[in-house]
Amino acid sequence: MGYARLCGVRLWQVLLGYIASFCALVVTAMAIMVLFAAAGIISQTQLEQNMQRWQQVTTP
């Protein structure tokens, strides 16, 4: 609510900006990850194994 008051805009506009920024961040991170995987810098199988291990640790 502070940004809305500070900038003189409605609260929904500030929230929409946060949502748009988050979506842009996710898309950019995914694009970079795909580029790294295509270049061979990141191993997709290693990522999958790490993700499975992480899911097993967090599952009660």
C-alpha positions in Angstrom: 0.0 0.0 0.0 3.0 2.2 0.5 3.9 2.3 -3.2 0.3 3.0 -4.2 0.2 6.0 -1.9 3.7 7.1 -2.8 3.2 7.0 -6.5 -0.5 8.2 -6.4 -1.8 5.1 -8.2 -4.4 2.5 -7.3 -3.5 -0.5 -5.3 -4.5 -2.9 -8.1 -2.1 -1.2 -10.5 0.8 -1.8 -8.1 -0.3 -5.5 -7.6 -0.6 -5.9 -11.4 3.0 -4.6 -11.7 4.2 -7.1 -9.2 2.5 -10.0 -11.0 3.9 -8.8 -14.4 7.4 -8.5 -12.9 7.2 -12.0 -11.4 6.0 -13.5 -14.7 8.8 -11.7 -16.6 11.3 -13.1 -14.1 10.1 -16.6 -14.5 10.1 -16.5 -18.3 13.6 -15.0 -18.3 15.0 -17.6 -15.8 13.5 -20.4 -17.9 15.0 -19.0 -21.1 18.4 -18.7 -19.5 18.2 -22.2 -18.2 17.2 -23.6 -21.6 20.2 -21.7 -23.2 22.6 -23.1 -20.6 21.2 -26.6 -21.1 21.5 -26.3 -24.9 25.1 -25.1 -24.5 25.9 -28.1 -22.3 26.7 -26.0 -19.2 23.9 -27.5 -17.2 23.1 -31.2 -17.2 19.4 -31.8 -17.5 19.6 -35.3 -16.0 21.6 -33.9 -13.0 18.9 -31.3 -12.5 16.2 -33.9 -12.6 18.0 -36.1 -10.0 18.6 -33.1 -7.7 14.9 -32.1 -8.0 13.8 -35.7 -7.1 16.1 -35.8 -4.2 14.8 -32.4 -3.0 11.2 -33.6 -3.3 12.0 -36.8 -1.3 13.6 -34.7 1.5 10.7 -32.3 1.8 8.0 -35.0 1.7 7.1 -36.2 5.2 
